[in-house]
Amino acid sequence: MIKFWNKRAKLGILTENLLLDKELEAIKKEIKTKIKRRFAGSLAIRMVDSGSCNACEAECNALANPYYDLERLGIYFVASPRHADVMLLSGVMTFNMTPHVKEAYAQIPEPKWVISMGDCPAMQAVFEKTYAINAPAENHLPITHHIEGCPPSPLEIMQGILEFLKKI
């Protein structure tokens, strides 16, 4: 056991990625200043799944962990569209979910924006156009920004949010 701890002390922490940490800190700082300026310090996001495999939602859940910690930056996921500033749309737009997504969008107070996330809303995913799919999402909602990836990593989602904040 002593050999293990001696080796561990010599090698240090191997799971850290210092370049990624520096990039993440720069992104966090810029997001925080833009949210403070544009949204008075608090950006409320309503996540809407329009028929996905839940991979994008799992990556968004990772944004709440202590490593990314979006709430510290002033970004909150809210349960009601009436409390949201932005709709974060994931999943291929299915025929059955289209009216519900439009209804959620209508309930968001003005000014409102839509960020689509993943390849599904842009119809770049593996799904073919069938009777059950009503995609792409831009045919039904005014998409302000699109975050690419299947699924996008938490870092890519944060970069996408930053690009969205620069755009508006």
Solvent accessible surface area in square Angstrom, and as a share of the most:
residue,aa,sasa,rsa
1,M,169,0.75
2,I,137,0.69
3,K,175,0.74
4,F,103,0.43
5,W,131,0.46
6,N,80,0.41
7,K,129,0.55
8,R,117,0.43
9,A,84,0.65
10,K,175,0.74
11,L,99,0.49
12,G,33,0.32
13,I,112,0.57
14,L,132,0.66
15,T,129,0.75
16,E,98,0.44
17,N,80,0.41
18,L,116,0.58
19,L,143,0.71
20,L,53,0.27
21,D,41,0.21
22,K,142,0.60
23,E,76,0.34
24,L,4,0.02
25,E,97,0.44
26,A,62,0.48
27,I,14,0.07
28,K,9,0.04
29,K,147,0.62
30,E,62,0.28
31,I,0,0.00
32,K,98,0.41
33,T,57,0.33
34,K,46,0.19
35,I,0,0.00
36,K,142,0.60
37,R,186,0.68
38,R,124,0.45
39,F,30,0.13
40,A,95,0.74
41,G,31,0.30
42,S,55,0.35
43,L,1,0.00
44,A,13,0.10
45,I,1,0.00
46,R,68,0.25
47,M,30,0.13
48,V,11,0.07
49,D,49,0.25
50,S,0,0.00
51,G,29,0.27
52,S,28,0.18
53,C,96,0.58
54,N,87,0.45
55,A,32,0.25
56,C,14,0.08
57,E,31,0.14
58,A,56,0.44
59,E,44,0.20
60,C,8,0.05
61,N,110,0.57
62,A,29,0.23
63,L,1,0.00
64,A,74,0.57
65,N,55,0.28
66,P,126,0.79
67,Y,93,0.35
68,Y,30,0.11
69,D,39,0.20
70,L,3,0.02
71,E,102,0.46
72,R,131,0.48
73,L,8,0.04
74,G,6,0.06
75,I,0,0.00
76,Y,84,0.32
77,F,82,0.34
78,V,34,0.20
79,A,92,0.72
80,S,31,0.20
81,P,16,0.10
82,R,155,0.56
83,H,128,0.57
84,A,1,0.01
85,D,39,0.20
86,V,0,0.00
87,M,0,0.00
88,L,1,0.00
89,L,0,0.00
90,S,0,0.00
91,G,1,0.01
92,V,6,0.03
93,M,0,0.00
94,T,32,0.19
95,F,130,0.54
96,N,116,0.59
97,M,62,0.27
98,T,8,0.05
99,P,79,0.49
100,H,105,0.47
101,V,0,0.00
102,K,89,0.38
103,E,94,0.42
104,A,14,0.11
105,Y,39,0.15
106,A,72,0.56
107,Q,55,0.24
108,I,3,0.02
109,P,66,0.42
110,E,136,0.61
111,P,90,0.57
112,K,36,0.15
113,W,35,0.12
114,V,0,0.00
115,I,1,0.00
116,S,3,0.02
117,M,0,0.00
118,G,2,0.02
119,D,28,0.15
120,C,15,0.09
121,P,3,0.02
122,A,35,0.27
123,M,47,0.21
124,Q,106,0.47
125,A,24,0.19
126,V,140,0.80
127,F,84,0.35
128,E,138,0.62
129,K,128,0.54
130,T,68,0.40
131,Y,204,0.78
132,A,42,0.32
133,I,22,0.11
134,N,41,0.21
135,A,1,0.01
136,P,35,0.22
137,A,1,0.01
138,E,120,0.54
139,N,104,0.53
140,H,48,0.21
141,L,7,0.03
142,P,82,0.52
143,I,46,0.23
144,T,39,0.23
145,H,16,0.07
146,H,49,0.22
147,I,8,0.04
148,E,115,0.52
149,G,22,0.21
150,C,92,0.55
151,P,50,0.31
152,P,0,0.00
153,S,43,0.28
154,P,14,0.09
155,L,27,0.13
156,E,78,0.35
157,I,0,0.00
158,M,0,0.00
159,Q,56,0.25
160,G,5,0.04
161,I,0,0.00
162,L,14,0.07
163,E,90,0.40
164,F,0,0.00
165,L,11,0.05
166,K,113,0.48
167,K,120,0.51
168,I,56,0.28
